[in-house]
Amino acid sequence: MSSSPYVGAVDVSDHSTMANNIEEQVDVARRSDAEGAVLSTIGREGLLVVPNRAPALGSGFPTILAAGSSLEELKRGSVSVSLSAGIEDSESANVVGYLGEGDFSRPVVVTTPISGWFHCAGERGTGIAISLELAKSLARSYPVMVVGATGHELDYLGAKRYLEASPLPPAAVIHLGASVATGIPGQDGSLVLSPTRSALTSTTGEVAQEMQRAAAQGEFAFESDPPLYGGEGGEWIRLGMPLLSFLGGFRLFHTPEDLPQHATSPELLNVVCEAVVEASHIFVANALKG
C-alpha cells in the first residue's frame, strides 16, 4: 500500500518506443524515492495503452498504467495505490492444423498470433479471420500448415518455442500479423482502412511488383526485401525461406477499446482478404517454382 506514489506521464504515440519510454519513467519514479508509480499513457487520444513485455521477472517496483485522459485528475487528487501480486504456473498452447494434399515435410505455412491485449478484435481477430480464409484458398493447390502462435504479448514466446522445435524450414511462409484489416473513422464517420499497415516480402523483381499491385487493393504500404520484419515475421525470416508478412497498427492498438464494432467491418475484412489472397497466390507460385 502506498499513499504517495509517483504520478507521471509516458508518451505512447510511437508504439516502437513505448516500452523504452515506460522504463525511463519508471527510473525517474525510482529516483524520486516513491514506493510505486502511476503513469498515464499520453499521445493516443487519452486511451490506456499497454506494451508487450519479455517473459522475465520484473524489477519489483510497482507500476500502474492509467488512461491518458486521467492525468490531470491524478495530478490534482490524492492518489493511493494498493497492490497484490503473485506468480502462478499456467499453460498456453500453439495451435497447428493441416489442409490440402501433398508433401507436408515442406508445406506452405500460414501463421498468425492468436493472443493479445484485452479483446484485441482488430489487432488479432482480423488476422485470424483472414488467415483461415487464406489457408482454405491455398489448400486447393498446395499442402498448407496453419500455425496459430500464442504468447505474442510475451515477446513472441509461442512462435519462438514453435520454431525452436521445428525440424525443417517450410517451402514458404505467409504471416498475418497485427491489425491487418483495421479501420479508422473516415470523414463521414464510417470506417476506412488504417494507413499504418504494411506488406513486407523477401521476394524481389517483377514478381514483387505483381504482389505490390495485388496488395495495393487492400491499401497496404509495400516493401520488397526490407531490412527489418516486425512481429513474428522477424522470427520466421531467420529460417531463410521466402516470407510474405502483413502487419500494422491502428488507433486502438493495445487498448481496451479494440472491440469489433470500433476496429473493423465486414466490408474492410472482405477488401483486405481479397488483396491478401491474391498477393499470397502470386508469392507462393513463385516460391515453389523450382
C-alpha positions in Angstrom: 0.0 0.0 0.0 1.3 3.4 -0.9 -0.4 6.8 -0.2 2.2 8.8 -2.2 3.1 7.1 -5.5 5.0 8.9 -8.2 2.4 10.3 -10.7 3.6 10.9 -14.2 3.0 10.5 -17.9 4.5 8.4 -20.6 4.4 9.1 -24.3 2.9 6.1 -26.2 2.3 7.8 -29.5 5.0 5.7 -31.2 4.5 2.0 -30.4 8.0 1.1 -31.2 9.5 3.3 -28.4 6.7 2.9 -25.9 8.3 0.2 -23.8 11.6 2.2 -23.5 9.6 5.3 -22.6 7.9 3.4 -19.8 11.2 2.1 -18.5 12.7 5.6 -18.5 9.7 6.9 -16.5 10.0 4.1 -14.0 13.6 5.0 -13.5 12.6 8.6 -12.8 10.0 7.3 -10.3 12.6 5.1 -8.5 14.9 8.1 -8.1 12.1 10.1 -6.5 12.1 7.6 -3.6 8.4 6.8 -4.2 7.2 3.3 -3.4 5.5 2.9 -6.7 4.4 4.7 -9.9 1.1 5.6 -11.6 1.8 6.6 -15.3 -0.8 8.0 -17.6 -0.3 6.9 -21.3 -0.5 10.1 -23.4 -0.3 10.7 -27.1 -3.1 8.2 -28.1 -6.4 10.1 -27.8 -6.3 9.8 -24.0 -6.6 6.0 -24.1 -5.0 3.4 -21.8 -2.2 1.7 -24.0 -0.1 -1.2 -22.8 3.2 -2.6 -24.1 4.3 -6.2 -24.8 6.8 -7.5 -22.2 9.6 -10.1 -22.2 8.7 -13.2 -20.1 11.1 -12.4 -17.2 10.7 -11.5 -13.6 10.0 -7.8 -13.1 12.0 -5.3 -11.1 9.8 -5.4 -8.0 8.9 -1.7 -8.4 5.1 -1.5 -8.6 3.9 0.4 -11.7 0.4 1.0 -12.8 -0.6 2.4 -16.2 -3.7 4.6 -16.5 -5.5 6.2 -19.3 -4.0 9.5 -20.5 -7.4 11.2 -20.0 -7.0 10.7 -16.3 -3.6 12.5 -16.0 -4.9 15.9 -14.8 -7.3 14.3 -12.3 -4.4 12.2 -10.9 -2.2 15.2 -10.6 -4.9 17.2 -8.7 -6.1 14.4 -6.4 -4.7 12.4 -3.6 -3.6 9.1 -5.1 -3.1 5.9 -3.1 -2.2 2.5 -4.5 -2.9 -1.0 -3.2 -1.4 -4.0 -5.0 -1.5 -7.7 -4.5 0.5 -9.8 -6.9 1.9 -13.3 -7.3 3.2 -15.8 -9.9 1.2 -18.8 -10.9 2.1 -21.7 -13.2 -0.2 -21.9 -16.2 -0.1 -23.2 -19.8 -0.9 -21.8 -23.2 -0.6 -23.8 -26.5 0.1 -23.1 -30.1 -2.5 -24.4 -32.5 -1.3 -26.3 -35.6 -3.5 -27.5 -38.4 -3.1 -29.1 -41.9 -5.1 -28.5 -45.1 -4.8 -29.8 -48.6 -2.7 -32.6 -50.0 1.0 -33.1 -50.9 4.4 -33.2 -49.1 3.8 -31.9 -45.6 7.5 -32.1 -44.8 7.8 -28.8 -46.8 4.4 -27.1 -46.6 3.3 -23.6 -47.2 2.8 -22.1 -43.8 0.1 -19.6 -42.9 0.8 -18.2 -39.5 -0.9 -15.7 -37.2 -0.7 -14.8 -33.5 -3.8 -15.9 -31.5 -3.3 -13.9 -28.3 -3.1 -10.2 -27.4 -4.1 -7.5 -25.1 -7.7 -7.0 -23.9 -10.3 -8.0 -26.6 -7.9 -7.4 -29.5 -10.6 -7.7 -32.1 -8.7 -5.6 -34.7 -5.2 -6.4 -33.6 -5.7 -10.2 -33.5 -9.2 -11.0 -34.8 -8.7 -9.7 -38.3 -5.5 -11.7 -38.8 -7.1 -14.8 -37.5 -10.2 -14.5 -39.8 -8.1 -13.8 -42.9 -5.6 -16.5 -42.2 -8.4 -19.1 -42.1 -9.7 -17.9 -45.5 -6.3 -17.7 -47.0 -5.4 -21.2 -45.8 -8.5 -22.7 -47.4 -7.8 -20.9 -50.7 -4.1 -22.0 -50.8 -5.0 -25.6 -49.8 -6.8 -26.1 -53.1 -3.3 -26.2 -54.7 -0.7 -26.7 -52.0 -0.1 -28.6 -48.7 -0.8 -25.9 -46.1 0.1 -25.9 -42.5 -1.6 -23.3 -40.2 0.3 -22.2 -37.1 -1.6 -20.1 -34.6 1.1 -18.8 -32.2 0.3 -17.9 -28.6 2.2 -15.6 -26.3 2.5 -12.7 -28.7 2.4 -10.2 -25.9 5.2 -12.0 -24.1 7.9 -11.2 -26.7 6.5 -13.7 -29.3 7.0 -16.6 -26.9 4.8 -19.1 -28.7 6.3 -18.5 -32.1 9.8 -18.8 -30.7 9.0 -22.0 -28.9 7.5 -23.4 -32.1 10.4 -22.5 -34.2 12.9 -24.0 -31.7 11.2 -27.4 -32.2 10.5 -27.1 -35.9 12.7 -29.7 -37.8 12.7 -28.3 -41.3 12.1 -24.9 -42.8 8.8 -24.7 -44.8 8.6 -24.0 -48.5 7.2 -20.5 -48.0 5.6 -18.6 -45.1 2.8 -16.1 -45.1 2.5 -14.2 -41.8 -0.7 -12.4 -40.8 0.4 -10.1 -38.0 -1.3 -7.3 -36.1 -4.2 -5.1 -37.3 -4.2 -6.3 -40.9 -7.8 -5.3 -41.6 -8.4 -2.5 -39.1 -10.1 0.8 -39.7 -10.2 4.4 -38.6 -13.2 6.8 -38.8 -13.4 8.4 -42.2 -14.9 11.9 -42.9 -18.5 10.6 -42.8 -17.8 8.6 -39.6 -17.7 5.1 -41.3 -14.5 3.1 -41.0 -11.8 3.3 -43.7 -8.7 1.2 -43.7 -5.9 2.3 -41.4 -2.9 3.8 -43.3 -0.4 2.3 -40.9 -0.4 -1.3 -42.4 2.3 -2.9 -44.5 3.1 -5.9 -46.6 6.7 -6.9 -46.5 8.3 -9.7 -48.6 11.6 -11.3 -49.3 10.5 -11.6 -53.0 12.1 -9.1 -55.4 11.9 -8.1 -59.0 8.9 -8.4 -61.3 7.1 -10.8 -59.1 7.3 -8.4 -56.2 5.8 -5.7 -58.4 2.9 -8.1 -59.2 2.5 -8.7 -55.4 2.6 -5.0 -54.8 -0.3 -4.3 -57.2 -2.4 -7.0 -55.5 -1.6 -5.7 -52.0 -2.5 -2.2 -53.1 -6.1 -3.3 -53.4 -6.0 -3.7 -49.6 -4.2 -0.3 -49.2 -1.1 -1.9 -47.8 2.2 0.0 -48.0 4.5 -2.4 -49.7 8.2 -3.1 -49.3 10.4 -5.7 -51.0 13.4 -7.1 -49.2 13.1 -4.9 -46.1 15.9 -4.5 -43.6 13.6 -5.5 -40.8 10.5 -7.6 -40.3 8.2 -6.7 -37.4 6.3 -9.1 -35.1 6.6 -12.8 -35.6 7.7 -12.3 -39.1 11.1 -11.3 -37.7 11.3 -14.8 -36.1 10.3 -16.8 -39.2 12.6 -15.0 -41.6 15.6 -16.4 -39.7 14.8 -19.8 -41.2 15.9 -18.4 -44.6 12.8 -19.3 -46.6 10.6 -17.0 -48.7 8.4 -14.8 -46.5 5.4 -12.6 -47.1 4.3 -10.6 -44.0 1.2 -8.4 -43.5 1.1 -6.3 -40.3 0.5 -2.9 -38.8 -1.2 -0.8 -36.2 -4.2 1.4 -35.8 -5.6 4.0 -33.4 -7.0 1.4 -30.9 -3.9 -0.9 -30.9 -3.2 -2.4 -27.4 -6.2 -0.6 -25.9 -9.4 -1.9 -24.1 -11.4 -0.1 -26.8 -10.2 -2.6 -29.5 -13.6 -4.1 -30.0 -15.2 -5.4 -33.2 -17.6 -2.5 -33.8 -14.8 0.0 -33.4 -11.9 -1.8 -35.1 -13.2 -3.3 -38.4 -16.2 -4.1 -40.5 -17.3 -6.9 -42.9 -16.5 -4.6 -45.8 -13.0 -3.9 -44.7 -12.4 -7.6 -44.0 -13.6 -8.5 -47.4 -11.4 -6.0 -49.3 -8.3 -6.9 -47.3 -8.9 -10.6 -47.6 -9.2 -10.5 -51.4 -5.9 -8.5 -51.6 -4.1 -10.9 -49.2 -5.3 -14.0 -51.1 -4.3 -12.6 -54.5 -0.8 -11.4 -53.3 -0.2 -14.7 -51.5 -1.0 -16.9 -54.5 1.5 -14.9 -56.6 4.0 -15.2 -53.8 3.6 -19.0 -53.3 3.6 -19.8 -57.0 6.9 -18.0 -57.4 8.4 -19.5 -54.2 7.6 -23.1 -55.3 8.8 -22.6 -58.9 11.8 -24.8 -59.0 
